[in-house]
Amino acid sequence: MSEKLLSHHLDPEYMIPLQDFSVNEGPASADTREHHRSPENSDLLGDRIASLEALDSDDDDDTLEKCAERRKVVLARSRPKALWHFLLFHAVPLGVALFLIVFNIKTYFYGTDGSTVNLLQFAAKAHEVLMQASILTVMIAYIQYLLTNKFAIPFGAIFSVYHIGNIAYLMSPEFFASLTTPWLSVAMKIVFLLFIPFSIALASAVGPSSAIAMLPRFGNYTLPDYTDLALNLTSAELYPDVIDKTLSVGFAAAGWGDIYNLPVIGLTDNIKTGLQRDHQNGPTNIMPPLHSVLRPAMDRTMYVQYAPNGTLATVQHIPVSLALAEAAKKALDNWDHGTKIETSVRMPQPYVSVLCELNAIKGENDTRPIQFPDTYIAPLVGKHAPGSMPRLNPTDVINYTDITRKELWEAAKKDIHGQMIWVDDIKVTRPVSTRPLGVIVVHSEFCEIDEPFLTTSACLIGSTWANTTSSLEFGYERDILLSRQIKSSLSTASLATLPSWSRSPISLSKSWAESLNPTTKVQNQTVADNLLQAMPITPNICPTGGNYSLEYEHETGGAILTSYGRPFMHEALVASMIVSGLSGAAGPAQLGNLTFNSESKKWTWKYEDLGIPWETVSMELSEPPGVQFIFGSQAPGYVWNTTGTSTKLSICVLSIYCLYTVAYVLYTFFSGRSSRAWATTSELTALAMNSTPTSVLDNTSAGIANTDTFKHHISVQEVEANRRLELIFNQDKADRGPLRRVGVGKYY
C-alpha cells in the first residue's frame, strides 16, 4: 500500500480495538458471541473498512491520472511544428550530405598521411543513421496518408515503414501481398510500388555513399593551372613547317650517344615488329610495343616503335621541356602540403616516320637501280575496332638512278665506313603529294653470309608536329631534389594513327639533314659511322641471301600479310636522328615569367639574361612576347574529389537523398503537416489492441503463414459510437456501426 494509506492505518481515529475481534472461535458464552454480533460493533467495523477502501481508491485514481495518455491529433497542421521536425530530423543529415557533395565536387586535399583517415568511418556511420531517420520520417508521413485515406489498403502494406534500410522486406510475404492484390485505387498502388522500394533502397544506399564521400581517397590532387611562363618565340617559330637552317655542330653532336640504346632487332624475340596477334581477345591484330630511350640531356624520353607502316619516333620539344622543368620547380615551391609533384603540359612535339627498302649490293656487277619505297608511312587499311588494328597494305617501290649500286660498292671497297647520303629529289603521291627527304644508309661493314654483300637501305622520311601531353615528376626525397625523366602520354596506336600524317609533312632541307651528321671526336668519325659500327650484326642487318621473308597470318578466307621484313635498325637510326634534330629546330629561345596587370592592361615579362654579368630583365608589353604555356600540376595524397566510378555513384545517391528530403520538407512547410502518429511499432500495436477484435485474423496468434491474410484491405477510421480510432478491415465495417474518416486537427 502507499505511504498515504499506511498513515491512515496508524491514525487513532481509524483504529479498531483488538477486543472487537475474537481470534478464538471455540466455545464461548452467549454474551460474548452476542457482543461480537451486535449491530453497534458491526456498523463500526463496516464504517472503518469502507473508509479505508475509499482512501485506497482515491489514491489509485490519483496515480492512474498521472500516468494516463492525453488525447492527440493524428492529422496535425502546424508550420512551427513542421519547422521543428525539419530541424530535428532533416537539417543535420541534409546539411552534411550537401556539404559532402560540394566538398568532393570542388576538390580538397587532405594530406599525405592517411593514418587517421579511417576515423571518419565513425562519422560516416552516424551520418548514415541520421539519414535513415530522415527517410523514416518521410515514410511515416506516407503511411499515415495511406491509413487515413478514403481507400483502404492491403494489410501487408502498413508494415513497410518499419523495414527502413531492410531490402529483405521487398521479398517478404507482406510486400508480395501488396504487390499482387488489387487495390481500391490503381494510382495509390502505382505510387506505393514505386515509393516504398525506392525509399528502402535509398535508405540502404546512403550509408556506403556517405562513407565513400566522407573518406578521402589516395590519388592526385589537381592544383590550379600555372600560366606565368612564356617564350619569346611565336607558334610559327616554335613549330616551323619549313626547316632549312643548319644546326650548330655542337648541338648536332650533343647526345648522339644516347641512340646507342635503341632496341636491337634480331638478338632476342622480345623486340616485336609489325602487326601482333592478340589471341586472347579474338584473335585480333594489335600494334607492337613502344620502346623508350632515355635522353639524359634535358631529362627527356625518346619513343621508338617498329610499326607495320613505318618505324616511328617522337621526343619532347626542347623549349617545352625547359619550360616544363621550370614550371614543375615553381609549382613545388608553392605547394606546402607534400614533397612531390607532377606537372604536365599539352603542346606539340615532333613525330617522325621512316620507311626503308633493303638494297643489298651483291658485287660490282649488281646493276639493279636503288629502290626507294613509294611512301614514308604505309597505309593501314581496314576498319578500326576496339582491341584490334587495321591490316597492313605493303608499299611499292620507286627506282632511283642518280646513285648506282656499283658506285656504292666500289667506294666501300676502297674505304668501308658507315654513310648517310641525303637526297631530296624523289616525288611521292601518298599519303600526300610531296617531295620528302630521303637518305641512303650504307652499313659500316660487309655481310659475310654465303657470298659477301653490302647492306644498303633507301629510306624516305616524313615528319609532323602533333599535340602531346608530357609530364615531369619533381620532388624531394630525403631532402634531395630529384627530377624524373619527362614522359609523354602515348599508346601503342597513337603514333601510327596521328591525324596529321594525312597532311603535308614538315619540309626538311638536305642541308639541314647533313648538319645532323657532323664529325665527332670519337676516332674522327661521323655520328652515323659511329652508330652504324655499334650495331650488332643480326639477321635484320644481314639477312640470309640479302632478302627478307614475308610473314602471313592464316585466317578464314585467306592469308593476311601482317609483316614484311624491313631494315628496322636503319629506320630507327634515321628516325631518332631526325626527331632529335627537330626537337631543337626552334633555335635559341628565351624563357621568362609573364604576368598580366589588370590596371595597366599590360604584360610584364621578366627573364634572366645569361650574359655577363647575370641580371634580370623586365619589360612591359602590350601582348605576350610569344607562346604562353598552361601547365597543370598534381600532387599525390589523400583527396576529396569525384574521380572514380564509386565516388561518382556516391555523389549521385547523396544528391537523390537531398532531392527526396527537400521535396518532403517543402511539402510540410506549405501544408503544415506535422504529425508523427504510428511512428513506431509500439504505437501501431497500441492502435491494434484498442481496436475491436476481428475474425479476419483468426488463428494468427502464433504467426501468419498464409500470404492471403496480408491481402485484406484495412484502414484507420473513427467509430462514431465511442469516437475512437480503430484499425478496421473492410469485412468488419458493417459490424462497427457508423464510421467516419480521421478528422484533420481532431484529438483522439
C-alpha positions in Angstrom: 0.0 0.0 0.0 1.0 3.6 -0.4 2.5 5.7 2.3 -0.6 7.7 2.5 -2.7 4.7 3.1 -0.3 3.4 5.8 -0.5 6.7 7.6 -4.3 6.4 7.7 -4.0 3.0 9.2 -1.9 4.3 12.1 -4.3 7.2 12.8 -6.1 6.6 16.2 -9.3 7.8 14.6 -9.3 4.8 12.4 -8.0 2.2 14.8 -10.3 -0.7 15.8 -9.9 -2.1 19.4 -8.4 -5.6 19.4 -11.1 -6.9 21.7 -13.6 -6.3 18.9 -12.1 -9.2 17.1 -12.2 -12.8 18.5 -9.3 -14.9 17.4 -10.6 -17.9 19.3 -13.8 -19.2 17.6 -14.2 -22.0 20.0 -17.0 -22.4 22.6 -17.8 -19.2 24.3 -20.6 -17.6 26.3 -23.6 -16.4 24.5 -22.9 -12.9 25.8 -19.6 -12.9 24.2 -20.9 -14.1 20.8 -23.7 -11.7 21.0 -21.3 -8.9 21.8 -19.4 -9.7 18.6 -22.5 -9.6 16.5 -24.1 -6.6 18.0 -25.2 -4.1 15.4 -23.3 -1.4 17.0 -20.0 -3.2 16.6 -20.8 -4.4 13.1 -21.6 -0.9 12.0 -18.4 0.4 13.4 -16.3 -2.2 11.6 -18.1 -1.6 8.3 -17.5 2.1 8.6 -13.8 1.6 9.2 -13.4 -0.8 6.3 -15.4 1.5 3.9 -13.2 4.4 4.9 -10.0 2.5 4.2 -11.3 1.3 0.8 -12.4 4.8 -0.1 -9.0 6.2 0.8 -7.2 3.5 -1.2 -9.4 4.0 -4.2 -8.8 7.8 -4.2 -5.0 7.2 -4.1 -5.1 4.8 -7.1 -7.2 7.2 -9.1 -4.6 9.9 -8.5 -1.8 7.6 -9.6 -3.6 6.5 -12.8 -4.4 10.0 -13.6 -0.8 10.9 -13.5 0.1 8.0 -15.9 -2.9 8.4 -18.3 -2.2 9.3 -22.0 -3.6 12.6 -23.3 -5.5 12.8 -26.5 -3.5 13.6 -29.6 -4.1 14.9 -33.1 -3.4 12.4 -35.9 -3.6 14.8 -38.8 -1.9 17.9 -37.3 -1.4 21.1 -39.3 1.3 23.3 -37.7 4.1 25.0 -39.5 6.1 25.8 -36.4 6.0 22.1 -35.5 6.9 21.2 -39.1 9.9 23.5 -38.8 10.8 21.8 -35.5 10.6 18.4 -37.2 12.8 19.7 -40.0 15.4 20.9 -37.5 15.2 17.7 -35.5 15.1 15.0 -38.2 16.4 16.6 -41.5 18.6 19.6 -41.0 21.8 17.8 -39.9 21.8 14.8 -42.3 20.7 17.0 -45.2 23.3 19.6 -44.4 26.1 17.1 -44.2 25.0 15.4 -47.4 25.1 18.8 -49.3 28.4 19.6 -47.7 29.9 16.2 -48.9 28.6 16.8 -52.4 30.1 20.3 -52.7 33.3 19.2 -50.9 34.0 16.4 -53.4 33.0 18.4 -56.5 35.2 21.4 -55.6 38.1 19.0 -54.6 40.1 19.4 -51.4 43.4 18.0 -50.3 43.6 16.1 -47.0 47.3 15.3 -46.8 49.9 12.7 -47.5 49.5 10.8 -44.2 46.4 8.5 -44.2 46.8 7.0 -40.7 43.8 8.9 -39.3 41.5 8.7 -42.4 39.6 5.6 -41.2 38.4 7.5 -38.1 36.0 9.2 -40.4 34.2 5.9 -40.7 32.5 6.6 -37.3 31.3 10.0 -38.6 30.0 8.3 -41.7 28.1 5.7 -39.7 26.5 8.5 -37.6 25.5 10.3 -40.8 24.0 7.1 -42.1 21.8 6.7 -39.0 20.6 10.3 -39.3 19.8 9.9 -43.0 17.8 6.8 -42.4 15.9 8.5 -39.6 15.2 11.3 -42.1 13.9 8.9 -44.7 11.9 7.1 -42.0 10.1 10.4 -41.2 9.1 10.7 -44.8 7.8 7.1 -44.9 5.8 7.6 -41.7 4.0 10.5 -43.3 3.3 8.4 -46.3 1.9 5.5 -44.3 -0.3 8.0 -42.3 -1.7 9.2 -45.6 -2.4 5.6 -46.7 -4.1 4.6 -43.5 -6.3 7.6 -43.3 -7.2 7.7 -47.0 -10.7 7.1 -48.1 -9.5 3.9 -49.9 -8.4 1.0 -47.8 -5.0 -0.6 -48.4 -3.7 -4.1 -48.2 -2.9 -5.2 -44.6 0.7 -6.1 -45.6 1.4 -2.5 -46.8 1.2 -0.9 -43.4 4.4 -2.6 -42.2 6.7 -1.2 -44.9 7.6 1.8 -42.8 9.2 -0.4 -40.2 11.6 -2.0 -42.6 13.7 1.1 -43.3 17.0 0.0 -44.8 16.0 -3.6 -45.0 16.0 -4.8 -48.6 14.7 -8.2 -47.5 11.2 -6.6 -47.0 10.9 -6.4 -50.8 10.9 -10.3 -50.8 8.6 -10.7 -47.8 5.0 -12.0 -47.8 3.8 -8.6 -46.7 5.2 -6.8 -49.8 4.3 -9.7 -52.1 0.7 -9.4 -51.0 0.7 -5.7 -51.5 2.2 -6.3 -55.0 -0.3 -8.9 -56.1 -3.6 -7.9 -54.5 -5.9 -5.4 -56.4 -6.0 -2.0 -54.7 -9.1 0.1 -54.5 -7.2 2.9 -56.1 -4.8 2.0 -59.0 -2.9 5.3 -58.7 -2.2 4.6 -55.0 -0.9 1.1 -55.8 1.4 2.5 -58.5 2.8 5.2 -56.2 3.2 2.6 -53.4 5.1 0.2 -55.6 7.4 3.0 -56.7 7.8 4.9 -53.5 8.3 2.1 -50.9 11.0 0.1 -52.8 12.7 3.4 -53.8 12.8 4.6 -50.2 14.0 1.3 -48.8 16.8 1.1 -51.4 17.7 4.7 -50.8 18.0 4.1 -47.1 20.3 1.1 -47.8 22.5 3.0 -50.2 23.0 6.3 -48.3 25.3 4.5 -45.7 28.1 3.4 -48.1 27.6 6.5 -50.2 28.3 8.7 -47.2 31.4 6.6 -46.2 32.8 6.9 -49.8 32.2 10.6 -50.0 33.4 11.3 -46.5 36.7 9.4 -46.7 39.4 11.0 -48.8 40.9 8.6 -51.5 44.5 8.3 -52.3 45.1 9.9 -55.7 46.3 13.1 -57.3 45.1 16.5 -56.2 44.8 18.9 -59.1 46.5 22.2 -58.4 45.5 25.5 -60.2 46.9 25.9 -63.6 50.2 27.7 -63.8 50.3 30.2 -66.7 53.2 32.5 -65.8 55.8 31.2 -68.3 56.3 32.3 -71.9 58.8 32.1 -74.7 60.0 34.9 -76.9 59.1 32.8 -79.9 55.8 32.7 -81.8 54.0 29.5 -82.5 55.3 29.5 -86.1 58.8 30.0 -84.9 58.5 27.3 -82.3 56.9 24.8 -84.6 58.2 25.6 -88.1 56.8 24.0 -91.2 60.0 24.5 -93.2 63.4 23.7 -91.7 66.3 24.8 -93.8 68.7 26.3 -91.2 71.7 24.2 -90.5 72.2 23.1 -86.9 75.3 24.0 -84.9 77.9 21.3 -84.8 77.7 21.4 -81.0 74.0 20.8 -80.9 74.0 18.1 -83.6 76.8 16.2 -81.9 75.4 16.5 -78.4 73.6 13.5 -77.1 74.0 11.3 -80.2 75.5 8.6 -78.0 72.0 8.1 -76.5 70.9 6.5 -79.7 73.2 3.5 -78.8 70.3 2.5 -76.6 67.9 1.8 -79.4 66.3 -1.7 -79.1 68.1 -4.2 -81.3 66.1 -6.3 -83.7 67.2 -10.0 -84.0 69.1 -10.5 -80.8 66.1 -11.9 -79.0 62.4 -12.4 -79.7 61.4 -9.8 -77.2 61.6 -6.9 -79.6 58.4 -7.1 -81.7 57.9 -5.7 -85.2 54.8 -5.5 -87.4 51.3 -6.4 -86.5 51.0 -8.6 -83.5 48.3 -11.2 -83.0 46.4 -11.0 -79.8 44.9 -14.4 -79.5 43.4 -13.7 -76.0 40.9 -11.2 -77.5 39.7 -12.6 -80.8 42.2 -13.1 -82.2 42.9 -9.5 -83.3 45.7 -7.5 -84.8 47.4 -5.1 -82.4 50.4 -2.8 -82.7 53.8 -3.7 -81.4 55.0 -2.1 -78.2 56.6 1.3 -77.7 60.3 1.4 -76.7 61.5 4.3 -74.6 65.1 5.6 -74.9 66.3 7.9 -72.2 67.9 11.1 -73.2 70.0 12.3 -70.2 70.3 15.7 -71.9 67.3 17.8 -70.8 65.9 14.7 -69.0 63.8 13.8 -72.0 62.5 10.4 -73.2 62.5 9.3 -76.9 59.9 6.8 -78.0 60.6 4.4 -80.9 58.1 1.9 -82.4 58.8 -0.7 -85.1 55.3 -0.3 -86.5 54.0 -2.2 -89.5 53.6 1.0 -91.5 57.0 2.5 -90.7 59.4 3.0 -87.8 58.1 5.8 -85.7 59.9 8.1 -83.3 59.0 11.1 -81.1 60.6 13.1 -78.3 59.7 16.2 -76.3 60.4 19.6 -77.8 63.4 21.2 -76.1 61.9 24.6 -75.4 58.8 23.0 -74.0 60.9 20.6 -71.8 62.8 23.6 -70.4 59.5 25.4 -69.6 58.1 22.2 -68.1 61.0 21.7 -65.8 60.8 25.4 -64.6 57.1 25.1 -64.0 57.5 21.9 -62.0 60.0 23.6 -59.8 57.8 26.6 -59.2 54.8 24.5 -58.5 56.6 22.5 -55.9 57.9 25.8 -54.3 54.3 27.0 -54.0 53.0 23.7 -52.6 53.2 23.4 -48.8 51.4 20.0 -48.3 53.8 17.5 -49.8 57.3 16.8 -51.1 56.4 15.5 -54.6 54.5 16.9 -57.5 53.8 16.1 -61.2 53.5 18.8 -63.7 52.2 18.3 -67.2 51.6 20.4 -70.4 49.9 19.6 -73.7 51.9 21.1 -76.6 53.1 19.9 -80.0 56.2 17.8 -80.3 57.9 16.3 -83.3 56.9 12.9 -84.8 59.0 11.1 -87.5 58.1 8.2 -89.7 60.8 6.4 -91.7 60.2 3.6 -94.2 63.2 1.9 -95.8 63.7 -0.6 -98.7 66.6 -3.0 -98.4 69.0 -2.8 -101.3 71.6 -5.5 -100.7 74.5 -4.8 -103.1 75.9 -8.1 -104.2 79.1 -7.0 -106.0 80.4 -4.6 -108.5 78.3 -6.2 -111.3 75.0 -5.5 -109.5 73.3 -3.2 -112.0 69.9 -3.0 -110.3 68.7 0.5 -109.5 68.5 1.8 -106.0 64.9 1.3 -104.9 63.0 3.6 -102.5 59.6 2.9 -101.0 56.8 4.9 -102.6 55.8 6.5 -99.2 57.3 7.4 -95.8 54.4 5.9 -93.9 52.4 2.9 -95.3 48.7 3.0 -95.0 46.9 0.8 -92.6 43.8 -0.4 -94.4 40.7 -1.9 -92.8 38.2 -0.8 -90.3 39.2 0.3 -86.8 37.7 -1.7 -84.0 38.3 -1.7 -80.2 41.1 -4.1 -79.4 42.2 -4.5 -83.0 44.3 -2.7 -85.6 43.8 -2.4 -89.3 45.7 -4.8 -91.5 48.8 -3.9 -93.4 49.0 -2.7 -97.0 52.6 -3.2 -98.3 54.3 -0.5 -100.3 55.5 -0.3 -103.9 59.0 0.9 -104.9 60.4 3.9 -106.8 63.6 3.3 -108.9 66.4 5.9 -108.3 69.2 6.1 -110.8 71.2 9.2 -109.7 73.3 6.9 -107.4 74.1 3.4 -108.5 74.9 0.3 -106.6 78.2 -0.1 -108.4 79.3 3.3 -107.2 78.5 2.5 -103.6 80.2 -1.0 -103.8 83.4 0.5 -105.2 83.5 3.3 -102.6 83.0 0.7 -99.8 85.8 -1.5 -101.2 88.2 1.4 -101.0 87.2 2.7 -97.5 84.4 0.9 -95.7 82.6 3.1 -93.3 79.0 4.0 -92.4 77.4 6.6 -94.6 74.2 8.6 -94.9 73.7 10.0 -98.3 70.8 12.5 -98.3 68.6 13.1 -101.3 65.6 15.4 -101.9 64.5 14.7 -105.5 62.1 11.8 -105.0 58.4 12.5 -105.6 55.7 10.5 -103.9 51.9 10.7 -104.1 50.9 9.2 -100.7 49.8 9.9 -98.1 50.1 13.4 -99.8 51.8 14.6 -103.0 55.2 15.9 -101.9 59.0 15.6 -102.2 60.1 14.1 -98.8 63.6 14.0 -97.6 65.3 10.7 -98.4 68.5 9.0 -97.3 70.7 6.1 -98.5 72.2 4.4 -95.5 75.3 2.4 -96.2 76.3 0.0 -93.5 79.8 0.1 -91.9 80.8 -3.4 -92.9 80.1 -6.2 -95.4 77.9 -9.1 -94.6 79.8 -12.4 -95.0 76.9 -14.9 -95.4 77.4 -17.3 -98.3 78.5 -14.6 -100.7 79.5 -11.1 -99.4 77.1 -8.3 -99.9 76.8 -4.7 -98.7 73.6 -3.8 -96.7 72.2 -0.6 -98.1 68.9 0.9 -97.2 67.0 3.5 -99.2 64.7 5.4 -96.9 62.0 8.1 -97.1 61.3 10.4 -94.1 58.1 12.1 -93.1 57.7 14.4 -90.1 55.0 16.3 -88.4 54.0 18.2 -85.2 51.3 16.8 -83.0 49.9 17.8 -79.7 51.0 15.5 -76.9 50.7 15.6 -73.1 54.1 15.5 -71.4 54.7 15.3 -67.7 57.5 15.6 -65.2 57.7 14.2 -61.7 59.5 16.6 -59.4 60.1 16.4 -55.7 62.3 15.9 -52.7 63.5 12.5 -51.4 65.4 12.6 -48.1 65.9 16.4 -48.6 67.5 15.8 -52.0 65.8 17.4 -55.0 65.0 14.8 -57.6 63.8 15.3 -61.2 62.5 12.3 -63.1 62.5 11.9 -66.9 60.0 13.8 -68.9 57.4 11.3 -70.2 54.8 11.5 -72.9 51.3 10.0 -72.7 51.3 7.7 -75.6 49.6 4.4 -76.6 50.8 1.7 -79.0 48.4 3.0 -81.6 48.8 6.8 -81.2 52.0 7.2 -83.2 50.8 5.2 -86.3 47.4 6.8 -86.4 48.1 10.5 -86.0 45.6 12.6 -88.0 48.5 14.9 -89.0 50.0 12.1 -91.2 47.4 12.9 -93.7 48.6 16.5 -94.0 51.7 17.8 -95.7 54.8 16.9 -93.8 57.4 19.3 -92.4 59.7 20.4 -95.2 63.2 19.2 -94.3 66.1 20.6 -96.3 69.0 18.5 -97.4 71.5 20.9 -95.9 69.7 20.7 -92.5 69.8 16.9 -92.6 73.5 16.9 -93.4 74.2 19.0 -90.4 72.8 16.2 -88.2 75.8 14.1 -89.1 78.9 16.0 -88.1 82.4 14.6 -87.5 82.9 13.7 -83.8 85.9 13.3 -81.6 85.5 9.6 -81.5 88.1 8.3 -83.9 87.4 11.4 -86.0 84.3 9.6 -87.4 80.8 10.9 -88.2 77.8 10.4 -85.9 76.3 7.9 -88.4 79.6 5.9 -88.8 79.9 5.6 -85.0 76.3 4.5 -84.6 76.3 2.0 -87.5 79.5 0.4 -86.2 77.9 0.0 -82.8 75.0 -2.0 -84.2 75.2 -5.8 -83.6 75.2 -7.8 -86.8 71.9 -9.6 -86.7 69.6 -11.1 -89.4 68.0 -7.7 -89.6 71.3 -6.1 -90.7 72.5 -9.1 -92.7 69.5 -11.3 -93.8 70.2 -14.6 -95.5 70.7 -14.1 -99.2 70.2 -10.3 -98.8 66.4 -10.7 -98.7 63.7 -10.6 -96.0 60.9 -13.1 -95.8 57.2 -12.2 -95.7 55.1 -13.1 -92.6 51.5 -14.1 -93.0 48.7 -14.9 -90.6 46.3 -17.5 -92.0 42.6 -16.8 -91.4 39.3 -18.0 -92.8 39.1 -16.7 -96.4 42.9 -16.5 -97.0 46.2 -15.4 -95.7 46.7 -11.9 -94.3 50.1 -10.2 -94.6 51.0 -9.0 -91.1 54.6 -8.0 -91.5 57.3 -7.9 -94.1 61.0 -7.6 -93.4 62.5 -4.2 -93.4 65.8 -2.8 -92.3 64.3 -1.8 -88.9 67.7 -0.9 -87.4 68.5 1.6 -90.2 64.9 3.0 -89.9 65.3 3.5 -86.2 68.7 5.2 -86.6 67.4 7.7 -89.2 64.1 8.3 -87.2 65.9 9.0 -84.0 68.4 11.4 -85.6 65.7 13.3 -87.4 63.4 13.6 -84.4 66.3 14.7 -82.2 67.2 17.4 -84.6 63.6 18.6 -84.9 63.3 18.9 -81.1 65.9 21.7 -81.3 64.8 23.2 -84.6 63.3 26.3 -83.0 66.8 27.5 -82.2 67.7 29.7 -79.2 64.7 30.7 -77.1 64.3 32.9 -74.1 62.1 31.6 -71.3 60.7 34.1 -68.8 57.9 34.9 -66.3 54.8 36.5 -67.8 52.2 38.3 -65.7 49.2 40.5 -66.6 48.5 43.8 -64.9 44.7 44.3 -64.9 45.0 48.0 -64.1 47.5 49.0 -66.9 46.2 46.2 -69.2 49.8 45.3 -70.0 52.0 42.3 -69.7 55.1 42.2 -67.6 57.8 39.9 -68.9 60.9 39.0 -66.8 63.7 36.8 -67.8 67.3 36.1 -66.8 70.0 37.5 -69.1 72.5 34.7 -69.3 75.2 37.2 -70.3 77.9 38.5 -68.0 77.0 40.0 -65.6 73.9 37.9 -64.8 70.9 40.2 -64.5 67.1 40.1 -64.6 65.5 42.0 -67.5 61.9 43.3 -67.0 59.8 44.9 -69.7 56.1 45.9 -70.2 54.4 44.6 -73.3 51.0 45.2 -74.9 50.8 41.5 -75.7 52.7 38.3 -74.7 56.1 38.1 -76.4 55.4 34.7 -77.9 53.9 31.3 -76.9 52.4 31.3 -73.4 52.2 27.9 -71.6 49.4 26.5 -69.5 50.8 23.9 -67.0 48.7 21.6 -64.9 50.1 20.1 -61.7 49.0 17.3 -59.5 50.2 16.3 -56.0 49.9 12.7 -54.7 48.0 12.3 -51.4 44.5 11.8 -49.9 42.0 13.8 -51.8 38.3 14.6 -51.8 37.3 14.6 -55.5 34.9 13.0 -58.0 37.5 10.7 -59.6 36.4 7.1 -59.9 33.1 5.3 -60.5 32.4 4.6 -56.9 32.8 8.3 -55.9 30.5 9.5 -58.8 27.9 6.9 -57.8 28.0 8.0 -54.1 27.6 11.7 -55.1 24.5 10.6 -57.2 23.0 8.7 -54.3 23.5 11.6 -51.9 22.1 14.0 -54.4 19.0 11.9 -54.7 18.6 11.8 -51.0 18.8 15.6 -50.9 16.1 16.0 -53.5 14.0 13.4 -51.7 14.3 15.2 -48.4 13.9 18.7 -49.7 10.7 17.8 -51.6 9.2 16.4 -48.4 10.3 19.4 -46.3 8.8 21.8 -48.8 5.6 19.9 -48.7 5.4 20.1 -44.9 6.2 23.8 -44.9 3.4 24.6 -47.3 0.9 22.1 -45.9 1.9 22.4 -42.3 1.7 18.6 -41.8 3.5 17.8 -38.6 2.1 14.6 -37.1 4.2 11.6 -36.2 1.4 9.2 -35.3 2.2 5.5 -35.5 5.9 6.3 -35.9 6.9 3.1 -34.0 5.7 -0.4 -33.9 4.6 0.1 -30.3 2.2 2.9 -31.4 0.8 0.8 -34.2 0.4 -2.2 -31.7 -1.4 0.1 -29.3 -3.8 1.1 -32.1 -4.4 -2.5 -32.9 -5.0 -3.5 -29.3 -7.5 -0.7 -28.8 -9.4 -1.9 -31.9 -12.3 -4.3 -31.8 -11.1 -7.9 -32.5 -11.8 -9.2 -35.9 -12.4 -12.7 -37.3 -10.1 -11.9 -40.3 -7.1 -12.6 -38.1 -8.4 -15.7 -36.5 -5.7 -18.3 -35.8 -2.9 -15.8 -36.3 -1.8 -15.5 -32.6 1.2 -17.8 -33.3 2.1 -16.4 -36.7 0.8 -15.7 -40.2 1.6 -18.5 -42.7 -0.9 -17.6 -45.4 0.1 -14.7 -47.7 -3.6 -14.0 -48.5 -4.0 -12.8 -44.9 -1.9 -9.7 -45.9 -4.2 -9.0 -48.9 -7.2 -8.0 -46.9 -7.9 -4.3 -47.1 -7.7 -2.2 -43.9 -7.9 1.4 -42.9 -8.0 3.6 -39.8 -11.4 5.1 -39.1 -13.3 6.8 -36.3 -16.0 4.7 -34.8 -18.8 7.2 -34.0 -20.2 5.1 -31.2 -17.2 5.7 -29.0 -15.3 8.3 -31.0 -12.2 6.2 -31.0 -9.8 5.3 -33.8 -9.6 1.7 -34.8 -7.9 -0.5 -37.4 -10.9 -1.8 -39.4 -10.9 -4.4 -42.1 -13.4 -3.9 -44.9 -15.2 -7.1 -43.9 -15.9 -5.6 -40.4 -17.3 -2.2 -41.4 -20.9 -3.3 -41.2 -20.4 -4.5 -37.6 -18.8 -1.3 -36.4 -21.7 0.9 -36.9 -21.4 4.4 -38.3 -17.8 5.3 -39.3 -16.1 8.4 -40.5 -12.6 9.3 -41.8 -9.9 10.6 -39.4 -10.5 14.3 -38.9 -7.9 17.0 -39.5 -6.9 18.7 -36.3 -9.2 16.4 -34.2 -8.0 14.9 -30.9 -8.3 11.2 -30.3 
